[in-house]
Amino acid sequence: MERHAEPTEYQELEGGPLLKERRPEPCVLTIFGISGDLSREKLLPSLARLTRGGALPKGLVVAGVSRSATSFEADTPFPVHPIDVDLREARSFDRLATELRGLEASGETQGNRLIYLALPPDVVPATLAELGRAGVIQKGARRPWHRVIIEKPVGHDLDSARDLNRLALDVLDEEQIYRIDHYLGKETVQNLLVFRFGNAIFEPVWNHRYIDHVQITVAEEHDIGTRGGFYDQTGVVRDMMQNHLLQILSHVAMESPVSFAADDIRDKKHELLRSLRPHDGRAVFGQYAGYRETKGVTPGSKTPTYVATKVFIDNWRWKGVPFYLRTGKGLSEKVSEVSVHFDPIPHCLFGTEEVCQRVEPNVLTIGIQPEQKITVQFIAKVPGDDLSVGRVAMSFDYADGDLSARIPEAYERLLLDSLRGDATLFMRRDAVETSWKYVEPLLAPSMPDTYEIGSSGPVAAQELMRKDGRQWRSL
């Protein structure tokens, strides 16, 4: 018998915010790829919501760059200044530099520049080099400041990531580079640190003495759609494992930082990534049925759309605790979550051993999307004369009451942080390269197993858990 407790009331601590965010500063925000899917579906809608909410700084100017930006029409509550730039022509970047100086002539932007490279990864290196050559961005610019946002994946493998980072540091300082992973902008991912380090009842048991295993799932219902050419060169490991899953893992498992300052947190995340036991390349790879018929996909492609693997962290806290990671496209449900499975009870009090085996261990589940919630599953007595026990789920849900109105979209938060100069939720060079080093053994998989669209993935993924005496949480 499973019962759900009523959601607890959310009460904000008196005295205002414990850490007050800086006000975002005005600038010219220049979006490369203004007519692309990312801009249309995420960036412009996020800027529109921020505009309506009054969160953007006065004097912010948005410039849209593409090969034919002047023919692009955007339905936004703010003007977008189109600038045609052909990435293959050096003179286009010289013209861009002139256009930006014109937009800055009023002085309201204070000369600050934020460049968002919403571009395919293969054109980012040459674009950065031209931006530096043309003086659009200047290394070391602090007042006024110049910053660049680079979308994931940063590189294609370890060597290309290192090359891109070296090139970026030729034209910018590390503090000017904002490598974005939108999963880190989600409220529940950010809440992981507060949840862990702000509650004395959880941190003492957050280790190998009390936790049996941890599952991290990022499942997507949709297939690759019209992105066949891009995805076939990328695959699920580059698209999801190297960034999203390892970033979530680092939040779940990192040690306590000295403070909530950006580099203190990023130091601990990198320390965690360095503690990952080198991967032996063994994993379950899957490819949904019909993938190879998608336009742009190579006939006979071995590119996986699903991966499940077991990860170990070789440090004092997590020694011997397996972390099971899975992600894929074309699955039965869209869900991203972390589930922490605690050890079973050490001694049976409720009858025979057979009965006690049905008493499930406690599970703490942190939902990231679509539901942003934290749920604790525990065992309690069912009311009545007989001694019967059942599962109880106690939840905190951001959708309760007026909390849902406070939750910004991930890109809203990350855009504001880049305007503030707060790099906490952005990836640093060392962490990017360490994560690539870890996933490299997974970049050349054997022929993946086929799974049906709308399923929970390949059958072999279930076997990965079964042979350890465990099972995945149902999607």
C-alpha positions as CSV (number, residue, x, y, z in Angstrom):
1,M,0.0,0.0,0.0
2,E,1.5,3.3,-1.0
3,R,0.4,6.6,0.5
4,H,1.5,10.1,-0.4
5,A,1.9,12.7,2.3
6,E,0.6,16.3,1.7
7,P,3.3,18.6,0.3
8,T,5.1,20.6,3.0
9,E,4.7,24.4,3.0
10,Y,7.6,26.4,1.7
11,Q,8.6,29.2,4.1
12,E,11.4,31.5,3.1
13,L,13.9,32.4,5.8
14,E,13.5,35.9,7.3
15,G,16.0,38.6,6.6
16,G,16.1,38.3,2.8
17,P,18.5,36.4,0.5
18,L,21.6,34.8,2.1
19,L,23.6,35.7,-1.0
20,K,22.4,38.8,-3.0
21,E,22.9,38.5,-6.7
22,R,24.6,41.4,-8.5
23,R,22.5,43.5,-10.8
24,P,23.0,42.6,-14.4
25,E,24.9,45.2,-16.4
26,P,23.9,46.7,-19.7
27,C,25.8,45.7,-22.8
28,V,25.4,44.8,-26.5
29,L,24.3,41.2,-26.5
30,T,25.3,39.8,-29.9
31,I,23.8,36.4,-30.8
32,F,25.5,34.5,-33.6
33,G,23.1,32.1,-35.2
34,I,20.1,34.4,-34.6
35,S,17.9,32.4,-37.1
36,G,18.9,29.0,-35.7
37,D,16.7,26.7,-33.6
38,L,18.5,27.5,-30.3
39,S,17.9,31.2,-30.8
40,R,14.3,30.9,-31.9
41,E,13.3,28.2,-29.3
42,K,15.3,29.2,-26.3
43,L,17.3,32.4,-26.3
44,L,14.8,34.9,-27.7
45,P,11.9,33.5,-25.7
46,S,14.0,33.7,-22.5
47,L,15.0,37.3,-23.3
48,A,11.3,38.1,-23.9
49,R,10.3,36.7,-20.5
50,L,13.2,38.6,-18.8
51,T,12.1,41.8,-20.6
52,R,8.4,41.4,-19.5
53,G,9.6,40.6,-15.9
54,G,11.8,43.7,-15.8
55,A,14.9,41.6,-15.1
56,L,17.1,43.0,-17.9
57,P,19.3,46.0,-17.3
58,K,18.3,49.3,-18.8
59,G,20.2,50.1,-22.0
60,L,20.7,46.4,-23.0
61,V,20.9,46.2,-26.8
62,V,20.4,42.9,-28.7
63,A,22.1,42.3,-32.0
64,G,21.3,39.3,-34.2
65,V,24.0,37.8,-36.5
66,S,23.7,35.3,-39.3
67,R,24.5,35.1,-43.0
68,S,21.1,36.7,-43.8
69,A,20.1,38.3,-40.5
70,T,18.5,41.3,-42.2
71,S,15.7,39.0,-43.5
72,F,15.1,37.4,-40.1
73,E,11.9,38.6,-38.3
74,A,11.6,38.0,-34.6
75,D,8.4,38.6,-32.6
76,T,9.9,39.9,-29.5
77,P,9.0,42.7,-27.0
78,F,12.5,44.3,-27.7
79,P,14.2,45.3,-30.9
80,V,16.7,42.9,-32.5
81,H,19.3,44.7,-34.6
82,P,20.2,42.4,-37.5
83,I,23.8,42.2,-38.8
84,D,24.7,40.1,-41.8
85,V,27.9,38.2,-41.2
86,D,29.4,35.5,-43.5
87,L,31.6,33.4,-41.2
88,R,33.8,32.6,-44.1
89,E,34.7,36.2,-44.9
90,A,37.1,38.2,-42.7
91,R,35.6,41.5,-43.9
92,S,32.3,40.5,-42.4
93,F,33.9,40.6,-39.0
94,D,35.4,44.0,-39.7
95,R,32.0,45.2,-40.6
96,L,30.6,43.7,-37.4
97,A,33.1,45.6,-35.4
98,T,32.0,48.8,-37.0
99,E,28.3,48.0,-36.5
100,L,28.8,47.3,-32.8
101,R,30.6,50.6,-32.3
102,G,27.6,52.3,-33.8
103,L,25.2,50.5,-31.4
104,E,27.5,51.6,-28.5
105,A,27.5,55.3,-29.6
106,S,24.8,56.3,-27.2
107,G,26.9,55.2,-24.3
108,E,24.0,53.3,-22.5
109,T,25.8,50.0,-23.0
110,Q,29.0,51.4,-21.3
111,G,31.0,49.6,-24.0
112,N,30.3,46.1,-22.5
113,R,29.9,43.3,-25.0
114,L,28.5,39.8,-24.6
115,I,28.9,37.5,-27.6
116,Y,26.7,34.3,-27.7
117,L,28.0,31.7,-30.1
118,A,24.9,29.7,-30.9
119,L,26.8,28.0,-33.7
120,P,27.7,24.5,-34.8
121,P,30.8,23.3,-32.9
122,D,32.9,23.0,-36.1
123,V,32.8,26.8,-36.9
124,V,33.4,28.0,-33.3
125,P,37.3,28.0,-33.5
126,A,37.5,30.1,-36.7
127,T,34.8,32.4,-35.4
128,L,36.7,33.1,-32.2
129,A,39.9,33.8,-34.1
130,E,38.2,36.3,-36.4
131,L,36.4,38.0,-33.5
132,G,39.8,38.5,-31.8
133,R,41.5,39.7,-35.1
134,A,38.7,42.2,-35.8
135,G,38.8,43.6,-32.3
136,V,35.2,42.6,-31.6
137,I,36.5,41.0,-28.4
138,Q,39.7,42.0,-26.6
139,K,41.7,39.8,-24.2
140,G,41.7,41.0,-20.7
141,A,38.8,43.6,-21.2
142,R,37.4,44.3,-17.8
143,R,36.0,47.8,-17.9
144,P,34.3,47.8,-20.3
145,W,34.0,44.0,-20.2
146,H,34.0,41.6,-23.1
147,R,32.6,38.0,-22.6
148,V,31.9,35.1,-24.8
149,I,29.3,32.3,-24.3
150,I,30.3,29.0,-26.0
151,E,27.6,26.3,-26.3
152,K,28.2,22.7,-25.6
153,P,29.7,20.4,-26.8
154,V,33.1,22.2,-26.2
155,G,35.1,20.2,-28.8
156,H,34.5,16.8,-30.3
157,D,37.0,14.8,-28.2
158,L,39.8,15.6,-25.7
159,D,42.3,16.8,-28.4
160,S,39.8,19.2,-30.0
161,A,38.6,20.5,-26.6
162,R,42.2,21.3,-25.7
163,D,42.7,23.0,-29.1
164,L,39.6,25.1,-28.7
165,N,40.5,26.0,-25.2
166,R,44.0,27.1,-26.3
167,L,42.6,29.1,-29.1
168,A,40.0,30.7,-26.8
169,L,42.8,31.7,-24.4
170,D,44.7,33.3,-27.2
171,V,41.9,35.9,-27.6
172,L,40.4,35.9,-24.1
173,D,41.2,35.3,-20.5
174,E,39.5,32.3,-18.7
175,E,37.3,34.7,-16.7
176,Q,35.9,36.0,-20.0
177,I,34.8,32.6,-21.3
178,Y,31.4,31.2,-20.3
179,R,31.0,27.6,-21.4
180,I,27.3,26.9,-21.1
181,D,25.4,23.7,-20.1
182,H,21.8,24.6,-19.8
183,Y,21.1,21.7,-17.3
184,L,23.1,23.6,-14.7
185,G,20.6,26.5,-15.0
186,K,17.7,24.3,-13.8
187,E,16.5,25.2,-10.4
188,T,16.6,21.7,-9.0
189,V,20.2,21.1,-10.1
190,Q,21.2,24.3,-8.2
191,N,19.1,23.2,-5.2
192,L,21.2,20.1,-4.9
193,L,24.0,22.0,-3.2
194,V,21.6,23.8,-0.8
195,F,19.8,20.5,-0.1
196,R,22.9,18.6,0.7
197,F,24.9,21.2,2.6
198,G,22.0,23.0,4.3
199,N,20.4,20.0,6.0
200,A,22.2,18.2,8.8
201,I,20.0,15.1,8.4
202,F,21.2,14.3,4.9
203,E,24.9,15.2,4.7
204,P,26.0,12.7,7.5
205,V,24.5,9.8,5.5
206,W,25.7,11.0,2.1
207,N,28.4,8.4,1.8
208,H,29.3,4.8,1.2
209,R,28.3,3.7,4.7
210,Y,24.6,4.4,4.1
211,I,24.1,4.6,0.3
212,D,23.8,1.4,-1.8
213,H,23.9,3.1,-5.2
214,V,22.8,6.2,-7.1
215,Q,20.9,6.4,-10.5
216,I,21.1,9.4,-12.8
217,T,18.6,9.4,-15.7
218,V,18.2,11.8,-18.5
219,A,15.5,10.4,-20.8
220,E,14.0,12.1,-23.8
221,E,10.8,11.1,-25.7
222,H,11.6,12.7,-29.0
223,D,13.9,11.3,-31.6
224,I,16.6,13.4,-33.3
225,G,14.1,15.0,-35.7
226,T,15.7,17.0,-38.5
227,R,19.2,17.0,-36.9
228,G,20.4,13.8,-38.5
229,G,23.6,15.2,-40.0
230,F,24.7,16.9,-36.8
231,Y,23.6,14.1,-34.5
232,D,25.3,11.3,-36.5
233,Q,28.6,13.1,-36.0
234,T,27.9,13.7,-32.3
235,G,26.1,10.8,-30.7
236,V,24.7,10.4,-27.3
237,V,28.0,10.4,-25.4
238,R,29.1,13.7,-26.8
239,D,25.6,15.2,-26.7
240,M,24.6,14.2,-23.2
241,M,27.2,12.1,-21.2
242,Q,30.2,14.4,-21.4
243,N,28.4,17.4,-20.2
244,H,24.9,17.0,-18.7
245,L,25.3,13.7,-16.9
246,L,28.8,14.3,-15.6
247,Q,27.8,17.8,-14.4
248,I,24.8,16.5,-12.5
249,L,27.0,13.7,-11.1
250,S,29.5,16.3,-9.8
251,H,26.7,18.2,-8.0
252,V,25.4,15.1,-6.4
253,A,28.8,13.8,-5.3
254,M,31.2,16.7,-4.8
255,E,32.7,17.6,-1.4
256,S,31.6,20.7,0.5
257,P,33.1,23.9,-1.0
258,V,34.7,26.5,1.2
259,S,32.0,29.0,0.2
260,F,29.4,29.5,-2.5
261,A,31.8,31.6,-4.6
262,A,32.1,30.6,-8.2
263,D,35.6,29.1,-8.2
264,D,35.2,27.5,-4.8
265,I,32.3,25.5,-6.2
266,R,34.0,24.8,-9.5
267,D,37.1,23.7,-7.7
268,K,35.2,21.0,-5.9
269,K,33.3,19.9,-9.0
270,H,36.6,19.5,-10.8
271,E,38.1,17.6,-7.9
272,L,35.1,15.2,-8.1
273,L,35.7,14.6,-11.9
274,R,39.3,13.9,-11.2
275,S,38.2,11.2,-8.7
276,L,36.3,9.2,-11.3
277,R,37.8,5.8,-11.8
278,P,39.1,5.6,-15.4
279,H,36.4,4.1,-17.6
280,D,37.0,0.7,-19.1
281,G,34.7,1.4,-22.1
282,R,32.2,-1.2,-21.1
283,A,28.7,0.2,-21.4
284,V,25.3,-0.6,-23.0
285,F,24.9,1.3,-26.3
286,G,21.5,1.5,-28.1
287,Q,20.1,2.9,-31.3
288,Y,16.3,3.4,-31.7
289,A,14.7,1.5,-34.6
290,G,14.5,3.7,-37.7
291,Y,17.4,6.0,-36.8
292,R,19.4,5.0,-39.9
293,E,16.5,6.1,-42.2
294,T,16.7,9.6,-40.8
295,K,17.8,12.2,-43.4
296,G,21.4,13.0,-42.9
297,V,22.3,9.8,-41.1
298,T,25.0,7.6,-42.7
299,P,23.7,4.2,-43.9
300,G,24.7,1.5,-41.5
301,S,25.6,4.1,-38.9
302,K,26.9,2.9,-35.5
303,T,26.1,6.2,-33.8
304,P,24.3,5.4,-30.4
305,T,21.2,7.2,-29.3
306,Y,21.3,5.5,-25.9
307,V,24.0,4.7,-23.4
308,A,23.9,3.2,-19.9
309,T,27.0,2.7,-17.8
310,K,28.3,2.2,-14.3
311,V,30.6,4.8,-12.8
312,F,32.8,4.6,-9.6
313,I,34.3,7.5,-7.7
314,D,37.6,6.6,-6.0
315,N,37.6,8.7,-2.9
316,W,36.9,8.3,0.8
317,R,33.2,9.3,0.6
318,W,32.1,7.1,-2.3
319,K,34.5,4.2,-2.3
320,G,32.6,1.1,-3.7
321,V,29.3,2.9,-4.4
322,P,28.2,2.4,-8.1
323,F,26.6,5.4,-9.9
324,Y,24.4,4.1,-12.8
325,L,24.1,6.7,-15.6
326,R,21.6,6.4,-18.5
327,T,20.4,8.7,-21.2
328,G,18.7,8.2,-24.6
329,K,16.3,9.5,-27.2
330,G,13.0,8.0,-28.4
331,L,12.2,6.6,-24.9
332,S,8.9,6.2,-23.2
333,E,9.0,9.4,-21.2
334,K,10.8,12.7,-20.9
335,V,12.3,12.7,-17.4
336,S,15.6,13.8,-15.8
337,E,16.1,12.7,-12.2
338,V,18.6,11.6,-9.6
339,S,17.6,8.7,-7.3
340,V,19.7,7.9,-4.2
341,H,19.1,4.4,-3.0
342,F,20.0,3.8,0.6
343,D,21.1,0.5,2.1
344,P,18.5,-2.0,3.2
345,I,17.6,-2.5,6.9
346,P,20.4,-4.6,8.6
347,H,18.0,-6.8,10.6
348,C,14.6,-8.2,10.0
349,L,11.9,-7.2,12.5
350,F,8.7,-7.9,10.5
351,G,8.4,-11.6,10.3
352,T,10.2,-14.0,8.0
353,E,13.2,-13.1,5.8
354,E,10.9,-13.5,2.8
355,V,8.6,-10.8,4.2
356,C,11.4,-8.5,5.0
357,Q,12.8,-8.7,1.5
358,R,9.7,-7.0,0.4
359,V,10.5,-4.0,2.6
360,E,12.1,-1.7,0.1
361,P,15.1,0.5,1.1
362,N,14.6,4.2,1.4
363,V,15.0,6.2,-1.9
364,L,15.5,9.9,-2.2
365,T,14.6,11.2,-5.7
366,I,15.5,14.6,-7.0
367,G,13.4,15.4,-10.1
368,I,15.0,17.8,-12.5
369,Q,12.5,17.8,-15.4
370,P,9.6,17.9,-16.2
371,E,8.8,17.9,-12.5
372,Q,11.1,19.8,-10.3
373,K,10.6,18.1,-6.9
374,I,12.3,16.2,-4.2
375,T,10.7,13.0,-2.9
376,V,11.7,10.8,0.0
377,Q,10.3,7.2,0.0
378,F,10.1,5.5,3.4
379,I,8.3,2.7,5.1
380,A,5.5,3.3,7.7
381,K,2.8,1.3,9.4
382,V,-0.6,1.0,7.7
383,P,-3.3,2.1,10.1
384,G,-5.2,-0.9,11.7
385,D,-4.9,-3.7,14.2
386,D,-2.6,-5.8,12.0
387,L,1.1,-5.0,11.6
388,S,1.3,-4.1,8.0
389,V,3.7,-1.7,6.4
390,G,3.6,0.3,3.2
391,R,5.5,2.8,1.2
392,V,5.0,6.5,1.9
393,A,6.3,9.3,-0.4
394,M,6.9,12.7,1.1
395,S,7.5,15.4,-1.5
396,F,8.6,18.9,-1.9
397,D,7.4,20.2,-5.3
398,Y,8.3,23.6,-6.8
399,A,4.9,23.5,-8.5
400,D,3.1,23.9,-5.2
401,G,1.5,27.2,-4.4
402,D,3.1,30.2,-5.9
403,L,6.6,28.6,-6.2
404,S,6.1,27.7,-9.9
405,A,5.9,31.4,-10.7
406,R,9.4,32.0,-9.3
407,I,11.1,29.3,-11.4
408,P,13.0,30.8,-14.3
409,E,13.8,28.8,-17.4
410,A,17.4,27.6,-17.4
411,Y,18.5,29.9,-20.2
412,E,17.0,32.9,-18.3
413,R,19.1,32.2,-15.3
414,L,22.3,31.6,-17.3
415,L,21.8,34.7,-19.5
416,L,21.4,36.9,-16.4
417,D,24.5,35.3,-14.7
418,S,26.6,36.0,-17.8
419,L,25.4,39.7,-17.6
420,R,26.3,39.7,-13.9
421,G,29.7,38.1,-14.5
422,D,28.8,35.2,-12.3
423,A,30.5,32.0,-13.6
424,T,29.3,29.6,-11.0
425,L,27.0,27.6,-13.3
426,F,29.4,27.6,-16.3
427,M,32.1,25.1,-17.0
428,R,35.7,25.8,-16.5
429,R,38.5,24.7,-18.8
430,D,40.0,22.1,-16.5
431,A,36.6,20.4,-15.9
432,V,35.8,20.3,-19.6
433,E,39.0,18.6,-20.4
434,T,38.8,16.2,-17.5
435,S,35.3,15.1,-18.5
436,W,36.5,14.5,-22.1
437,K,39.3,12.4,-20.8
438,Y,36.9,10.3,-18.8
439,V,34.4,9.6,-21.7
440,E,37.0,9.0,-24.4
441,P,36.8,5.2,-24.0
442,L,33.1,5.5,-24.8
443,L,33.5,7.4,-28.0
444,A,34.1,4.4,-30.3
445,P,31.4,1.9,-29.4
446,S,30.6,-1.4,-31.1
447,M,27.4,-1.9,-33.0
448,P,24.6,-0.6,-30.7
449,D,21.6,-2.8,-29.7
450,T,18.3,-1.8,-31.4
451,Y,15.4,-0.6,-29.2
452,E,11.9,0.4,-30.1
453,I,10.8,4.1,-29.9
454,G,8.6,4.5,-26.9
455,S,10.4,1.8,-24.9
456,S,12.7,2.1,-21.9
457,G,15.8,1.4,-24.0
458,P,17.7,-1.7,-24.9
459,V,17.1,-5.0,-23.0
460,A,20.8,-5.1,-22.2
461,A,20.5,-2.0,-20.0
462,Q,18.2,-3.9,-17.7
463,E,20.7,-6.7,-17.5
464,L,23.4,-4.2,-16.5
465,M,21.5,-3.6,-13.3
466,R,20.1,-7.2,-12.8
467,K,23.6,-8.8,-12.7
468,D,24.3,-6.5,-9.7
469,G,21.0,-7.4,-8.0
470,R,19.4,-4.0,-8.7
471,Q,17.0,-2.5,-11.2
472,W,16.4,0.8,-12.9
473,R,13.6,3.0,-11.6
474,S,10.7,2.8,-14.1
475,L,10.5,5.6,-16.6
